Amino acid sequence: MDFPKAALQQKRIRSRDRVVNIWKVHGSLDWFLKDDGEIVCFPNSINIISNYNPLIVPPSKGKYNLTHKEPYRDVISQADNAFSRAGSFLCIGYGFNDDHIQPKLIEQIKNGKPIVVLCKKATEACKHNVMSADVKKYMIIEYSSDGETLVSSNNLNKTYHGNFWKLPEFIQAIWGV
């Protein structure tokens, strides 16, 4: 008997279960660059080890230049592929202000793939790229006022009692977990 290869096993698992891929394209708190240029990952690190520099891109004017280098370039390429393969999208706290990241995402949602955006406040770029664009299936869940959440979609603009724009409350409301 031949044992299935890892890729085939992953495909079988994905066909049975819902899989969520989380992409952090601007780096991770777990990624570090050694003085010799090697990129390493130390999951759940509490301290930065000497001779290692964190590999996370902070918001700045230079952020776009940094993302053209490894490991970000490879991660962005993988994220682009994931955008093409995904059936739907859940964006948490994403403001649609990263022109170097979002073209594939926007292309996919304009082609009919559903998107849910969970945020404190929808940015103007979010409104432009999702609400005002020709996106067929979207839902934006954002803060309205203390204890209130505004839900906007193609056919709905309604305020609900609860803080569903916060991830724990959203998960509780959707999955009861």
N, C-alpha and C positions, 0 to 999 in steps of 0.2 A: 504494500500500500504506500502511495506517495503522500507525504505530508504537505499540506498547503504552505505556500510561501507567505511571508509576513504581509505583503501587499494584498494577497487574496484573503487572508484572515481579517485584515482591516476592512476590506470591502464587505465581507460577510457580516462583521460586527455592525458596520454602519447601516447595512440594509435592515437589520433587526432593531437597532437602537437609535435614538436620536442623539446626535453627537454635536457638541458645541466646541468650536475652535476659538480660542482667545488669541488675538494678535496684538502684541504691544510693539508696534513698529518703530517707536522712538527709544527702544532699549528697555532694559529691565534693571531693577535694583539688585538682581542676582548676577549681572554680567560685569566682568572686569577685564581690563587690558593690562597684561604684564609689561614690565619695562622692555622685554625683548620683542613685543608686538603680538604675542600669543593672546588669543581671546579665550577666557575661561568662564565657567559658571559655578558659583557657590550658592546653591539654593538656601534660602532662609538665613543668610548671613546676618549677624548682629553687628560685627565690626568689619571695617575695611582693613584687609591685610596689607602690610607695608609692601611697597613695590608693585601694587596693583591699583589701577585707577578705575572708578566706576564708569560703565558704558551706558549712560542714559543721556538722552539729548534734552536739556532743559529748554523751556520756551525762550527764544531769543531770535535776533535777526540772522544769526549764523546757523540756525537749526537746519536749514535746507542744505547748506554746504556739507554739514556733518553726515546727513542721511545718504549722501552719494558714496560713502565709504562703507567698508565692511565693519560690523556684521549687518548694519541696517539695510544696505542695498539688497542683500540676499533675503532678508526677512520681508522687505517690501515686495520683492518679486514673488515670494511664496504667498503673501497676502493677496496679491493680484490674482494669482491662480485660484486661491480659495474664494475670492469674490466671484469668479466665473463659475465655480462648481457649486456654490452654496444655493440652497433653496429659499432662504430668507435671511434677514439680518436683524440683530439686536445691537444697537449702538448705545453704549452707556457713557454719558458725559462727553460725547463727541460733538464738536461745534461746527464741523464742516469748514474748517479754516486751513486745511492742509492740502493745497493744490497738488502736491507731489504724491499724495496717498489716495485721494478719493475718486479719480476719474473712472476706474473700473467699477467701484461701488455705485456711483451715480449712473453709469451705463446700465448696470444690472437692474437697479430699481426703476429706471425709466422703461426697461423692457418687461416690467410686470412682476418682478420679485418683491415680496412684501418686506417692509422695513418698520421697525419700532425703534423710536429714539426716546431714551429715558434721560432726562436732564433737569437741572435746576431751572434753567431759562434757555429757551431755544434762541440761538444766535441769529443774527440777520442772514448769515451764510446758510444756516440750516433752513430757515424759512425760504430763502431763494432757491436752494438746491432740492428741497423736498416739497414744502407746502405750495410754493408758487410755480414749481416745475410741473411737467407732465408725468408725475409719478402716480401710478394707478392705485397702489395699495400701501398707504402709510398710516402710521399712528405716532403722534408725538405726545409724550406724557411729561408734563412739566409742572413745577411749583406754580400755584395760583396765589394763595395766601396761607396764613398759618392754619394747618390742618386741612388744606384744600389742594386738590390736584386738577389741573386743566388737561383734558384729553382732546386732541384735535386729530381729525382724520379726514378722508375724502368727503364724508357725509356727516361729520359730527364735530361739534365744538361745544363741549359740555364740562362743567365743573363737578367734581365728586368730592365727598367728604372722605378724607384720608390723605396720607402722604405717600401715595403710590409712585411718585417720581423718585422716591428713595429706593434703592435696590432691595433691602430686606422686606419692605412693605410690598413692593412689586412682586417679589417671589412668593410671599405669603398669599397675596391676592390671587395670583395666577395658579400656583401649584399647591397652595395650602400647606407649605413646608415651613 
